[in-house]
Amino acid sequence: MRIVSFNVQNLRLRQRAEGPHLDGARDSDVPGDAGAAAEALDPVDRRLTAEILRAADADLVALQEVFDRETLDFFHDRYLVPSGAAPYPHRVCLPGNDGRGLDVAVMSRRPLDAVESHAALRPADLGLAPPPGTAPDLPLFRRDCLRVRAGRLDLYVCHFKAPTPDAAAAWAVRRMEAEAVRRLITRRFEDPAEAFWLIAGDLNEPEAPLPGHGPATAPLTRDFGVDLIDRLPDAERWSFRGPETGHYGRPDALLAAPALARAWPDAMPRILRQGLGREVTRHDGPRLEGVGDHRPHASDHAAVLVDFPGL
C-alpha cells in the first residue's frame, strides 16, 4: 500500500455565473495572491496539484484544506483523472471545524471499511482539560481527526492548529489535539503498539520550537509512534517554507505505530517537492512544467509519501 499526505492549500470550488471555478493554491492575505491577475493562475495551480498526485500514484490519499465533498469530486473529475491519474472511486470529505470551511479528506482506490469523524468531540469527551482561556464547549479539534480503515490499516488524517497568531496559545491547542489523537488510538486498540495505524497530515509543528516548550506533538512520538520522516537525512526532512520567515520546516507528518514501522523497516518516505514555487530555493531538483517563482505552484507544501509493500 502506498500512502501520500498533501496539504493542497485552499482547495475550494466556487459556483459563478460563468461556471464553476476552483480556487488556486493561494492565501488571500499574502501580497499578490488576491485580485484578477492572481485568480487567472488558479487553473494552472490545480493542474500542478493534480500532477503531484498523479506522480505519487498512491493507493490512499490524505488531503488537508479541501472545502467539501463537492470540491473534492470536481477536482478529481476535472483535474486529477484528466491528468492521467488512475481514478479514486472512494472519496470522503466530512464537515470539520475550520472557520473557513477547509476540511481534511481521503481518496482511496481500496474500499474503506470504516469512516469516522471526530469533529464533534469536546475536550471532556476524552478526559482532557481545555487550554487556559478556552471555553470547554469548543470543539477539541480545530479541523478534525478523520479515521478511515483500509484493509489492515487505520489511517488518521489530521490538520492541527497553526502556530499563529499567538504562538503560546496555539502550542497549547496543538498539544491538546496531539493528546486527543493518542487517546483515540489507545481507546481503539487493546495494544496500540502492536496495531497497524498511521497518522498523516499537517501537524503544524514549527521548525523553531517555542522557547521553554518541547514539540506540541510529542505525545504522538514519545513512547508511542514512530516518525517515519526521521528515516530521511536531516537535510531532507523539510516539506514547507514559511512565506514570511523563509524558514524551512517539517509540518507534514507520517507517524506510524511501532508494529507498522517494525514490519517495514525499509519503508523510506519520499517528499515530492517538484510542485513548489521557485522561491523555495532549497529545492534544487527538477520542477513541473509551468511552476513559477511564487505561483503557479501545486501548493505551498510538498507532498509526503511512503510505501508499505504487501500491506
N, C-alpha and C positions, 0 to 999 in steps of 0.2 A: 504494500500500500504506500502510495506517495501522497504526502500532505503538504499543502502550501498555505501560509498565512500572509495576508496582504491588506494593509490599510490603504484603501483606494481613494482617500481624500475627497470627501464631499460628493459622493455619487448620488445625485438627485434628479429625478425626472420631473419636468415641468410641462404642463399642458398649456399650449398657447394657441392663439387663433390661427397662426400659420402652421401649426402642427406640434408634435411633441419635441421637446428639447432636453437633452441630457447635460446637466452641468458638468463642466470640466473639473480637472484636479486643481482647484484653486480656492484660496481663502479671501473673502471679500475685504478683510481688514489688512491685507498685505498690499502695499503700494503697487499699483499697476495691475492688480488682479481683479479690478472692477471696471465696468464700462464696456462699450461696444467692441473695442479692439480686443479686450481680454475674452469676451464671450465668443468672438469669432474663432478662437483657438480651441473651444470646448470639444468639437468633434475629433480634432487631432489628438487631444489628450486621451479621449476614450478609446480611440483606435490603438494608442500605445498601451493603455491599461489592458486591453484585450490581448495585445501581442505578448505582454509579460505572462499572462495566464496561459496563453497558447504554448509558450515556451516551457512553462512549468509542467504542463500536461499531467496535473495531479489527479488522483482519484477523489480526493477530498479537499475542498477549498474552504478556508476560514477567512471571511472578509470582515473588515471594520469600515464604518462610515458609509453604510448603504441606507438610503432613506426609507424604503419599504419594499414589499414584495413586487409591486408593480414596476418599480425602478429596476430591481434585480432581473426580472423577466425581460424587460425591454433591453437592458444591457446584454443579457445572454443571447437573445434572439437577433438583435440588430447589430451587435458589435462582436461578441465573442464567437458565436458559431460562424459568421461570415469571415472571421479572421483565419479560419481553418481549424479551430479547436474542435475536438470531439464534444458533443453536447453533454450537458449535465441534466439528466431528467429529474433529479431530486433536488429541490431548491427550497430553502427556508429563510424567511426574514420576518421576525416577530417584533411587535412594538416594544420598545425599550423606554428608558427614562431620559435620554438625551434631550436637552431643551430645544435643540434644533431639529430633532426628529431623526438623527442619524443613528442607525442601529447596527448590530452585528448580524452576520448572515452566513449561511452554509450552502455550498453547492456540492453535489456528490454524484458520482457515477455508480455508486453502490447503493442498494436500498438502505434506508435509515430505519433501524429497528426501534429507535426511541428519539423523541424530540422534547426537550424540557427547557422552558424559560424560567429564570429566577428573578425577573424584573420586579415582581410584586413583593419580594421579601423585604421585611424591615429588620433592623439590627437585632431586635429582641427575638425574632424568629429563630436565630441561630445562637442565641445566648451572648450576643455582643452588645457592648455599650456604644452609642454613637459618639463621634468625636465631640470635644467640648464646643459648645455654641451651636450644635446641630440639633434640630428638632428630631425627637425619637421616631416620629411617624414618617420621616422622609425615607424614600426607597434606599436600600442598602447599596445597590449597585448604581453607579451614575449612568451606565448604559444597560448592561445585562451580563449575565453569565449563562450562555446558551449551551446546553449539553445535548449532544447527539450521539447515538451509538450506531456504529457501522461495523458489522461483523464482531470481532473480539475487542474492538477499541471503543472506549468512551472518550470523546473529544469535547473539551470545554473551551468555548470561544469567548474571549474577554476583551474588553476595552476599558482600562481603568482611567481614573480621574487624571486629567492633565496637570502638570506641576505649576500651573498659573491660576489666578493672578497672585495668590498668597501661597508661597511655597510651603510654609509650615502647615497651613490648613489643608492644602492638597495632599501633603505627605500623610497626614492623619487619615484622610479618606482612603487613599490607596492602601494604607496598612490595614484598614478595616476590610476593604474589598479582598485583599490577599488572605486575611484570616478567614473570611467567609468562604472563599473557594476551597481552602484547605478543609474547612468543616463540612462542606458539601461532599467532598470526596471521601472524607473519613466516615461520614454517615452512610454513604452508599456502599462502601466495600468493607467487608469484615477485616481484611488486611490490605490496606491501601498500597503497601509496599510491594505486594505480590500481584496486584491487579494490573491490567493494561489500560492506562489512561494517559492523555496528553493535554496539556494546557497550551493553547495557541492564541496569539493576539497581540495587541498593542497594550503593554502594561505601563507605558508612560514613565518608566524609571529613568530619570535624567542621568546623563553621563557624570556630572559632578554631584556627589551626594550632598544632601542638606547638612550644613555644619551641626555637629552634635547628634546626628541621626545616622543609622545604618540604612541600607536599602529598605524601602517600604515593602518590597515584595519578598523580604527574607522568609516569612512564614511558608512560602511555597518552595523554597530551596533548602533551608536549614533543616536537616534531618527529615526531609520529606521528598522533594522532587529533584530531578537531575536536569540542570540547564544544558541542553544539547549544544547551544551556541558556544559554550565553553570548550567544546571539542575543536573549535577553529583556532588558528593562531591569533594572538592578541590583536594584531593589526588588522585582522579580517573580520572582527566581530561587530562592526558598525552597520547600521541599516538606515540611518537618518542624520540629516544635518540641520541643526536649528537655524531657521531663517533669520533670526535676529542676532543670535550669539555666534553663529558659524561653528559651534561645537558639534562634534560627531558623537552620536550615541547609539545605544542598542535597545530601544524600547520594545522592539518586536521580538517576541519570545516563543520558544518551543521548550516547554518544561515537561519532562517525561517521568512517569512512575519508575522507581528503581528497577522493577522487574522488566519493564519495557526497554529501558536503557541497557540493562544487563543482557537481555535476549538479542539485542542488535548492537554489539559493542563497536561495530564499524560503521554505524549509521552517521555519516558526516553531513551536517547541514550545508546547504548552499544558500548564498544570498544573491538574489538577482537584481543587480544594480543598473542594468543597461537601459532602464527607462527613466533614470534620474536626470534632471537638468544638468547642463554643462557647468553651471555654477558650483556643482558638487565636485570640486577639483580632486578630492582624494581618490575618486574612481578614475583610473587611467586606462580602463579597458574599453572595449567597443560599446557603442550605444545604438539604440534602434534608430532606423532612418526617420528623420523628422524631428528628433529631440532638439530642443533649442537651449538657450542659455538658462533662463529661468523656466520658461514654457516655450513650446509644448513639452509636456512630460507625462509619464504614466501616473505618477503620484510623487508626493514629497517623501514617501517611504519606499524602501526596497522591499521586495517580497522575500520571505524566508521559507525554505523548502527542505524536507527530509524524506528519505526513503526507508521503509521497513519491508524489505523483500519477503514475500510469503505470508505477511500478516493478513 
